Amino acid sequence: MSELPFIQECDSLTDESDLRRNSHASFFSLNWLAFGYAIAYCSDGEYMYLRMGIMDRFSAGTYAASLAIGGLVGSLLMGFLLKGLMSYKNCQILSCVITVLGWYFHCLVILLEDDKHNTALMVLNFSRFMIGIACGISVHVVPICCSMASSTRARHIFGLFPPLSFNFGFFLCYIYGWAVIKMDVIALGPSLANTSIPVSIHQRGITYYPLLGIAISGAGLLFTILFDESYVVRDQDTLVTNRRFDPFIGQTTTFRDRIAEQCRLLRKPYILKELALCNILAIQQMIGINVIIFNATNLFQPFFQSKSSDPSSPALIGVMIGFVYLLSIFVVCFLTQKYSRTSVLQTGSVVMAFCHFVLALCYLYDQIHSIITPIVCLIFVAAFCCSWGPFPWLVISEVFDIRIRNFGMTLSSSLMWFSMFMMTMLYAPIVSWINASGVFFLLLAFTIISFIYTYLFVPETKYLTLEEIQSYFKEL
């Protein structure tokens, strides 16, 4: 009997109608390539702008936080405005267009004169804010579309495709940046030995990065146009009548009636139990992935400087992280077949807690230059990418009742963006207050909370239909 779900999955992947549905879901999930690319650019972009003198440490933190603020605004716009004006597909088209415009403004920075750093900083923050709005919309739309468009028997596979596409976009950004810098370093030859990368190479980098961002967003626009919305249905009635239905628009009721209906639903105990899972994305950001990623150069570079004179080694740091993101795609596909979601999340919490503890000791006893630091950081990134990276998105795409799914996604994504903003802006003040070792002890506490939260609140939804998930919450 244990092999029955796997046999059903194989049937779902070969059945002609299910194959068409699943292919639409998988192609639509590729929109998150642009999301991953934009997040990864925070690290590389900050490093280049600092080297060029456009930013200082404070403005670099503001630049990273601009994406989180934009994401929060985009999520709220999606939840309270756009849902009543356009369909899923049109919302994602709007997201792709805004992303293209944001990267276009990034390209304009290179045209400004060298002494106009304040103007360049304003343009960069505004463009980052625009990309954040686009990501906020995409975060809201893509997981639900992929979960609802894919067949029930294969939902637990294709529901993971958006975060896995995010991982590939992350890898693409880092490997592309390293290749651009490495080619220029090789072209300049031995004259760069034991020196840092010239500013001219970074100037080329901030031109090439946005161009690839525009290309990825354009590809996402194509994936969206090819997506068939008729798969995204609400109930069996729409399946029988083959009527296109968009849950964001709902029935032709007034705004006041919709608010009254939401308030009535929120008084039901099982709905409140579902909404308790909105915190899972906030916890995802609080366990420290952004601290590791955005400070990867500071964590890795002391070891690389003592071992290598290659000026492109800081870019190689990103490649190592991106490669871990890429490998995690295959690991996640294995884990989702063999193990339950809650066990994967709890195991990830244990491994990440161990990594935070080791990093805290490295800073406490001044062992940051040892090889232990980069190894532990890569283990942490791998543990996150295989557990708390993709699985929370799969959980929230399934657990909400269809009548509050829009509200649940709005609340979940808003909490995620707010947590990302707080972690980005408060990192520097907290480091100056309790030192780096204290920061990692604090992250250790958050990781322990993630384990407890998973044990108490996250249900096991593997192989369950949406109706069975709702019955589970009603019986609690």
C-alpha positions as CSV (number, residue, x, y, z in Angstrom):
1,M,0.0,0.0,0.0
2,S,2.9,2.4,0.6
3,E,3.7,2.4,-3.1
4,L,0.2,3.4,-4.2
5,P,0.8,7.2,-4.0
6,F,4.0,6.9,-6.1
7,I,2.1,4.8,-8.7
8,Q,-0.6,7.5,-8.8
9,E,2.0,10.1,-9.4
10,C,3.4,8.1,-12.4
11,D,-0.1,7.8,-13.8
12,S,-0.6,11.6,-13.3
13,L,2.6,12.3,-15.2
14,T,1.7,10.1,-18.1
15,D,-2.1,10.8,-18.4
16,E,-2.6,13.2,-21.3
17,S,-4.9,15.7,-19.6
18,D,-2.9,15.7,-16.4
19,L,0.3,16.0,-18.4
20,R,-1.0,19.2,-20.0
21,R,-2.1,20.6,-16.7
22,N,1.3,19.8,-15.0
23,S,3.3,21.3,-17.9
24,H,1.3,24.5,-17.7
25,A,2.0,24.6,-13.9
26,S,5.7,23.9,-14.4
27,F,6.2,26.6,-17.0
28,F,4.3,29.2,-15.0
29,S,6.5,28.5,-12.0
30,L,9.5,29.6,-14.0
31,N,8.4,33.2,-13.3
32,W,10.2,32.8,-10.0
33,L,13.5,32.8,-11.9
34,A,13.3,36.6,-11.9
35,F,12.5,36.6,-8.2
36,G,15.6,34.6,-7.3
37,Y,17.8,36.6,-9.6
38,A,16.6,39.9,-8.0
39,I,17.2,38.6,-4.5
40,A,20.7,37.3,-5.3
41,Y,21.6,40.6,-6.9
42,C,21.3,42.3,-3.5
43,S,24.6,40.8,-2.5
44,D,26.6,41.3,-5.7
45,G,25.1,44.7,-6.3
46,E,25.9,46.0,-2.9
47,Y,29.6,44.9,-3.3
48,M,30.0,46.6,-6.6
49,Y,28.3,49.8,-5.6
50,L,30.4,50.0,-2.4
51,R,33.6,49.5,-4.5
52,M,32.5,52.2,-6.9
53,G,31.8,54.7,-4.1
54,I,28.1,55.1,-4.9
55,M,27.1,53.7,-1.6
56,D,28.4,53.5,2.0
57,R,27.5,50.8,4.5
58,F,24.3,52.6,5.6
59,S,23.0,53.3,2.1
60,A,23.8,49.7,1.1
61,G,21.5,48.5,3.8
62,T,18.8,50.9,2.6
63,Y,19.2,49.5,-0.9
64,A,18.7,46.0,0.3
65,A,15.7,47.0,2.4
66,S,14.1,48.8,-0.6
67,L,13.3,45.4,-2.1
68,A,11.6,44.3,1.0
69,I,9.5,47.5,1.3
70,G,8.5,47.1,-2.4
71,G,7.6,43.5,-1.8
72,L,5.4,44.5,1.1
73,V,3.7,47.2,-1.0
74,G,3.2,44.8,-3.9
75,S,1.7,42.1,-1.6
76,L,-0.8,44.5,-0.1
77,L,-1.7,45.9,-3.6
78,M,-2.3,42.4,-4.8
79,G,-4.4,41.5,-1.8
80,F,-6.6,44.5,-1.5
81,L,-6.7,46.2,-5.0
82,L,-5.5,44.2,-8.0
83,K,-7.5,41.1,-7.0
84,G,-10.7,42.9,-7.9
85,L,-9.4,44.4,-11.1
86,M,-7.7,41.7,-13.0
87,S,-7.1,37.9,-13.3
88,Y,-4.2,35.8,-12.2
89,K,-2.6,36.0,-15.6
90,N,-2.9,39.8,-15.9
91,C,-1.5,40.3,-12.5
92,Q,1.6,38.3,-13.4
93,I,1.9,40.1,-16.7
94,L,1.9,43.4,-14.7
95,S,4.6,41.9,-12.4
96,C,6.8,41.1,-15.4
97,V,6.4,44.5,-16.9
98,I,7.3,46.3,-13.6
99,T,10.3,44.0,-13.3
100,V,11.5,45.0,-16.7
101,L,11.1,48.7,-15.9
102,G,13.0,48.3,-12.6
103,W,16.0,46.7,-14.3
104,Y,15.8,49.4,-17.0
105,F,16.3,52.1,-14.3
106,H,19.3,50.1,-13.0
107,C,20.8,50.4,-16.5
108,L,20.4,54.2,-16.4
109,V,22.8,54.4,-13.4
110,I,25.8,53.8,-15.7
111,L,24.9,56.8,-17.8
112,L,25.1,59.2,-14.8
113,E,28.3,61.2,-14.2
114,D,30.7,60.0,-11.6
115,D,30.0,62.9,-9.2
116,K,26.2,62.3,-9.1
117,H,26.3,59.6,-6.5
118,N,23.2,60.9,-4.7
119,T,21.2,60.8,-7.9
120,A,22.5,57.4,-8.7
121,L,21.5,56.2,-5.2
122,M,18.0,57.5,-5.6
123,V,17.6,55.8,-8.9
124,L,18.9,52.5,-7.6
125,N,16.6,52.6,-4.5
126,F,13.6,53.5,-6.7
127,S,14.4,50.7,-9.2
128,R,14.9,48.2,-6.4
129,F,11.6,49.3,-4.9
130,M,9.9,48.7,-8.3
131,I,11.4,45.2,-8.6
132,G,10.2,44.6,-5.0
133,I,6.6,45.5,-6.0
134,A,6.8,43.0,-8.9
135,C,8.2,40.3,-6.6
136,G,5.4,41.0,-4.1
137,I,2.8,40.4,-6.8
138,S,4.5,37.3,-8.1
139,V,5.0,35.8,-4.6
140,H,1.2,36.2,-4.2
141,V,0.2,34.7,-7.5
142,V,2.6,32.0,-8.7
143,P,2.4,29.4,-5.8
144,I,-1.4,29.4,-5.8
145,C,-1.6,29.1,-9.6
146,C,0.9,26.2,-9.7
147,S,-0.7,24.4,-6.8
148,M,-4.2,24.7,-8.3
149,A,-3.3,24.2,-11.9
150,S,-1.3,21.0,-11.3
151,S,-3.2,17.7,-10.9
152,T,-4.1,16.6,-7.4
153,R,-1.9,13.5,-7.5
154,A,1.2,15.4,-8.4
155,R,0.5,18.7,-6.5
156,H,3.2,18.0,-3.9
157,I,5.8,17.8,-6.7
158,F,4.8,20.7,-8.9
159,G,3.9,22.9,-5.9
160,L,7.6,22.9,-5.2
161,F,8.5,24.2,-8.6
162,P,8.2,28.0,-7.8
163,P,10.8,27.9,-5.0
164,L,13.0,25.6,-7.0
165,S,12.9,28.1,-9.9
166,F,13.9,30.7,-7.3
167,N,16.9,28.6,-6.5
168,F,18.0,28.4,-10.1
169,G,17.6,32.1,-10.5
170,F,19.8,32.6,-7.5
171,F,22.5,30.3,-9.1
172,L,22.2,32.1,-12.4
173,C,22.8,35.5,-10.9
174,Y,26.0,34.4,-9.1
175,I,27.5,32.3,-11.9
176,Y,26.8,35.1,-14.4
177,G,28.5,37.7,-12.2
178,W,31.5,35.6,-11.6
179,A,31.9,34.8,-15.3
180,V,31.8,38.5,-16.2
181,I,34.4,39.5,-13.7
182,K,36.6,36.5,-14.4
183,M,36.7,37.2,-18.1
184,D,37.8,40.7,-17.5
185,V,40.4,39.7,-14.9
186,I,41.9,37.2,-17.4
187,A,41.9,39.8,-20.1
188,L,43.9,42.2,-17.9
189,G,46.4,39.5,-17.1
190,P,49.2,39.4,-14.5
191,S,48.9,43.2,-13.8
192,L,46.0,42.4,-11.5
193,A,48.0,40.0,-9.3
194,N,47.6,40.7,-5.5
195,T,45.3,43.6,-6.2
196,S,41.6,44.2,-6.0
197,I,39.2,44.3,-9.0
198,P,39.4,47.7,-10.8
199,V,36.3,49.9,-10.7
200,S,36.0,49.7,-14.5
201,I,35.1,46.0,-14.2
202,H,32.4,46.8,-11.7
203,Q,31.1,49.4,-14.1
204,R,30.6,46.8,-16.7
205,G,29.1,44.5,-14.2
206,I,26.3,46.9,-13.2
207,T,25.5,47.1,-17.0
208,Y,25.4,43.4,-17.7
209,Y,23.4,42.3,-14.6
210,P,20.3,44.4,-15.4
211,L,20.4,43.3,-19.1
212,L,20.1,39.6,-18.0
213,G,17.4,40.7,-15.5
214,I,15.4,42.2,-18.4
215,A,15.9,39.0,-20.5
216,I,14.7,36.7,-17.6
217,S,11.6,39.0,-17.0
218,G,10.8,38.9,-20.7
219,A,11.0,35.1,-20.6
220,G,8.6,35.2,-17.6
221,L,6.2,37.3,-19.6
222,L,6.2,34.6,-22.3
223,F,5.6,31.8,-19.7
224,T,2.7,33.8,-18.3
225,I,1.1,34.3,-21.7
226,L,1.2,30.6,-22.4
227,F,-0.4,29.8,-19.1
228,D,-4.0,28.5,-19.3
229,E,-6.2,30.0,-16.5
230,S,-9.0,27.5,-17.0
231,Y,-7.1,25.0,-14.8
232,V,-7.4,27.4,-11.8
233,V,-10.9,26.5,-10.7
234,R,-12.8,26.9,-7.5
235,D,-15.0,23.8,-7.0
236,Q,-16.5,20.9,-8.8
237,D,-19.3,23.1,-10.3
238,T,-16.7,25.0,-12.3
239,L,-15.1,21.7,-13.4
240,V,-18.5,20.5,-14.7
241,T,-19.5,23.6,-16.5
242,N,-15.9,24.3,-17.8
243,R,-16.3,27.9,-16.8
244,R,-13.3,30.1,-16.3
245,F,-13.3,31.4,-12.7
246,D,-10.8,33.7,-11.0
247,P,-10.9,33.4,-7.2
248,F,-9.4,36.9,-6.9
249,I,-12.6,38.4,-8.5
250,G,-15.1,36.0,-7.0
251,Q,-18.8,36.5,-7.4
252,T,-20.3,39.8,-8.5
253,T,-20.7,41.3,-5.0
254,T,-19.9,44.7,-3.6
255,F,-16.7,45.4,-1.7
256,R,-18.6,45.8,1.5
257,D,-20.2,42.4,1.1
258,R,-16.9,40.8,0.5
259,I,-15.4,42.4,3.7
260,A,-18.5,41.2,5.7
261,E,-18.0,37.7,4.3
262,Q,-14.3,37.6,5.3
263,C,-15.1,38.8,8.8
264,R,-17.7,36.1,9.2
265,L,-15.3,33.5,8.1
266,L,-12.6,34.7,10.4
267,R,-14.8,34.0,13.4
268,K,-14.7,30.2,12.6
269,P,-12.2,28.3,14.8
270,Y,-10.8,26.1,12.0
271,I,-10.1,29.2,9.8
272,L,-8.1,30.8,12.6
273,K,-6.1,27.5,12.9
274,E,-5.3,27.8,9.2
275,L,-4.2,31.4,9.5
276,A,-1.8,30.5,12.3
277,L,0.3,29.0,9.5
278,C,0.8,32.5,8.0
279,N,3.7,32.9,10.4
280,I,5.7,30.2,8.7
281,L,7.1,32.6,6.1
282,A,8.0,35.2,8.7
283,I,9.9,32.5,10.6
284,Q,11.6,31.5,7.3
285,Q,13.2,35.0,7.1
286,M,14.1,35.1,10.8
287,I,16.2,32.0,10.9
288,G,19.1,33.9,9.3
289,I,19.3,33.1,5.6
290,N,19.5,36.8,4.6
291,V,22.2,37.5,7.2
292,I,24.3,34.7,5.6
293,I,23.6,35.7,2.0
294,F,24.0,39.5,2.3
295,N,27.1,39.1,4.4
296,A,28.7,36.2,2.5
297,T,31.7,38.3,1.4
298,N,32.4,39.3,5.0
299,L,32.1,35.7,6.2
300,F,34.1,34.1,3.4
301,Q,36.6,36.7,2.4
302,P,39.0,36.4,5.5
303,F,39.6,32.8,4.6
304,F,40.0,33.5,0.9
305,Q,42.4,36.4,1.4
306,S,44.7,34.2,3.4
307,K,44.8,31.5,0.7
308,S,44.5,33.2,-2.7
309,S,45.7,36.3,-4.4
310,D,43.0,36.1,-7.2
311,P,41.1,39.4,-7.2
312,S,38.0,37.6,-8.5
313,S,37.8,35.4,-5.4
314,P,34.9,37.6,-3.8
315,A,32.8,36.7,-6.8
316,L,33.7,33.1,-6.4
317,I,32.0,33.2,-3.0
318,G,28.7,33.8,-4.7
319,V,29.3,31.0,-7.1
320,M,29.8,28.6,-4.3
321,I,26.5,29.7,-2.7
322,G,24.7,29.6,-6.0
323,F,26.0,26.1,-6.7
324,V,24.5,24.9,-3.4
325,Y,21.2,26.5,-4.4
326,L,21.4,24.6,-7.7
327,L,22.2,21.2,-6.1
328,S,19.4,21.6,-3.6
329,I,16.9,21.4,-6.5
330,F,17.7,17.7,-7.0
331,V,17.9,17.0,-3.2
332,V,14.4,18.6,-2.7
333,C,12.9,16.4,-5.4
334,F,14.3,13.4,-3.5
335,L,13.2,14.6,-0.1
336,T,9.6,15.3,-1.2
337,Q,9.2,11.7,-2.4
338,K,10.8,9.9,0.6
339,Y,10.0,12.0,3.7
340,S,7.1,14.0,5.2
341,R,7.2,17.7,5.0
342,T,7.2,18.2,8.8
343,S,10.2,15.9,9.3
344,V,12.1,17.7,6.6
345,L,11.4,21.1,8.2
346,Q,12.3,19.9,11.7
347,T,15.6,18.3,10.4
348,G,16.5,21.5,8.6
349,S,15.9,23.5,11.8
350,V,18.2,21.2,13.8
351,V,21.0,21.5,11.2
352,M,20.7,25.2,10.9
353,A,20.7,25.6,14.7
354,F,24.0,23.7,14.8
355,C,25.5,25.9,12.1
356,H,24.5,29.1,14.0
357,F,26.0,27.7,17.2
358,V,29.3,26.9,15.5
359,L,29.5,30.4,13.8
360,A,28.8,32.1,17.1
361,L,31.7,30.2,18.6
362,C,34.0,31.1,15.7
363,Y,33.3,34.8,16.3
364,L,33.5,34.5,20.0
365,Y,37.0,32.8,19.9
366,D,38.3,34.8,16.9
367,Q,38.4,31.8,14.5
368,I,36.7,33.6,11.6
369,H,39.8,33.0,9.4
370,S,39.6,29.2,9.7
371,I,38.2,27.0,7.0
372,I,35.4,26.1,9.4
373,T,33.5,29.3,8.7
374,P,32.9,28.9,5.0
375,I,32.1,25.2,5.4
376,V,29.5,25.8,8.1
377,C,28.0,28.7,6.1
378,L,27.6,26.4,3.0
379,I,26.1,23.7,5.2
380,F,23.6,26.2,6.5
381,V,22.7,27.4,3.0
382,A,22.2,23.8,1.9
383,A,20.0,23.0,4.9
384,F,17.9,26.0,4.3
385,C,17.5,25.4,0.5
386,C,16.5,21.8,1.2
387,S,13.9,22.5,3.9
388,W,12.8,26.0,5.0
389,G,13.5,27.5,1.5
390,P,10.9,25.6,-0.6
391,F,8.6,23.7,1.8
392,P,6.9,26.6,3.5
393,W,5.7,27.9,0.1
394,L,4.2,24.5,-0.6
395,V,2.4,24.4,2.7
396,I,0.8,27.8,2.4
397,S,-0.3,27.1,-1.2
398,E,-2.4,24.2,0.1
399,V,-3.7,24.8,3.6
400,F,-6.0,27.8,3.2
401,D,-9.7,27.4,2.6
402,I,-10.5,28.7,-0.9
403,R,-12.7,31.4,0.6
404,I,-9.8,33.0,2.6
405,R,-7.0,31.9,0.3
406,N,-6.4,35.4,-1.0
407,F,-6.4,36.9,2.5
408,G,-4.1,34.1,3.8
409,M,-1.6,34.6,1.0
410,T,-1.7,38.4,1.5
411,L,-1.1,38.0,5.2
412,S,1.7,35.4,4.8
413,S,3.6,37.2,2.1
414,S,3.2,40.6,3.9
415,L,4.7,39.0,7.1
416,M,7.5,37.6,5.0
417,W,8.4,40.9,3.4
418,F,8.1,42.7,6.8
419,S,10.4,40.2,8.4
420,M,12.9,40.5,5.6
421,F,12.9,44.3,6.0
422,M,13.4,44.1,9.7
423,M,16.3,41.6,9.4
424,T,18.0,43.7,6.8
425,M,17.7,47.1,8.5
426,L,18.3,45.9,12.1
427,Y,21.4,43.7,11.3
428,A,24.0,46.5,11.5
429,P,22.6,48.1,14.7
430,I,22.4,44.7,16.4
431,V,25.9,43.8,15.4
432,S,27.2,47.0,16.9
433,W,25.2,46.3,20.1
434,I,25.9,42.6,20.8
435,N,28.7,41.8,18.3
436,A,28.6,39.2,15.6
437,S,28.7,36.3,18.0
438,G,25.6,37.6,19.8
439,V,23.8,37.9,16.4
440,F,24.4,34.2,15.7
441,F,23.3,33.2,19.2
442,L,20.1,35.3,18.6
443,L,19.6,33.5,15.3
444,L,20.1,30.2,17.1
445,A,17.1,31.1,19.3
446,F,15.0,31.9,16.3
447,T,15.9,28.5,14.7
448,I,14.9,26.7,17.9
449,I,11.6,28.5,17.7
450,S,11.2,27.3,14.1
451,F,11.5,23.7,15.3
452,I,8.9,24.2,18.0
453,Y,6.6,26.0,15.6
454,T,6.8,23.2,13.1
455,Y,6.1,20.6,15.7
456,L,3.0,22.4,17.2
457,F,1.3,24.1,14.2
458,V,2.4,22.7,10.8
459,P,0.2,19.7,9.6
460,E,1.4,17.0,7.3
461,T,-0.4,17.5,4.0
462,K,1.5,15.1,1.8
463,Y,-0.8,13.1,-0.6
464,L,-3.9,14.9,0.8
465,T,-6.4,16.6,-1.5
466,L,-7.5,20.1,-0.7
467,E,-10.8,18.8,0.6
468,E,-9.0,16.4,3.0
469,I,-6.8,19.2,4.3
470,Q,-9.9,21.3,5.1
471,S,-11.5,18.3,6.9
472,Y,-8.3,17.9,8.9
473,F,-8.5,21.5,10.3
474,K,-12.2,21.2,11.0
475,E,-11.6,18.0,13.1
476,L,-8.8,19.6,15.2
